[in-house]
């Protein structure tokens, strides 16, 4: 019996790489979309798990690149059984001081790229009456988040989009699951410019990206609406989020993302 096929974006590192690994460990062949750095090694590593892997270097902030990537998916000539729309970038710092070009690329990747890929996936899956869609949002999607406000706003879109899409597709055989990690032990905070903060040092400890990926995969396979991943503290934080006043959320997040030298 042929393996199922999964598409994973943002697969060259972090949570995306580990999602691809978990799919492979569970017998899924893969189409990977990611920035080129490290992608060839990922392709080799995952093929060693006994699955077929097609890796495509792509910039998902660009409309034409999303089209090109999806044409590469279609060129495989097989039904897509699952897609993990995970690619995303961050930006840290005070909005009055941050780089607008970086933030516009962030929105194009995290919002437009997510929506664009989901459109292709839905049009592919709904006529078949089967498919699973995982959208990586974040626990920050439910927070007031100074010093990460554009990133947080983009992830709020992803969460709302996943919830609404799930409702629209409830009778189609296609499920949608939102993955909401807490701060995770990856290079994300370094790339965001927040490595010298509590979030970039202490905050990410205890959230292993492989554990996040395993919990996301399990939720996807079980058809859950969302999952807070991975540590118990993340799950508790997510459960309590709606009870914490906005002003307190803002203060706590500002403290976590303020440079250590300013404390």
Secondary structure, 3 states (H helix, E strand, C coil): CCCEEEEEECCCCHHHHHHHHHHHHCCEEEEEEECCCCHHHHHHHHHCCCCCEEEEECCCCCHHHHHHHHHHHHHCCCCCCEEEECCCCCCCCCCCCCCHHHHHHHHHHHHHHHHHHHHHHHHHHHHHCCEEEEEECCHHHHCCCCCCHHHHHHHHHHHHHHHHHHHHCCCCCEEEEEEEECCCCCCHHHHHCCCCCCHHHHHCCCCCHHHHHHHHHHHHHHCCCEEEECCHHHHHHHHHHHHCCHHHHHHHHHHHHCCHHHC
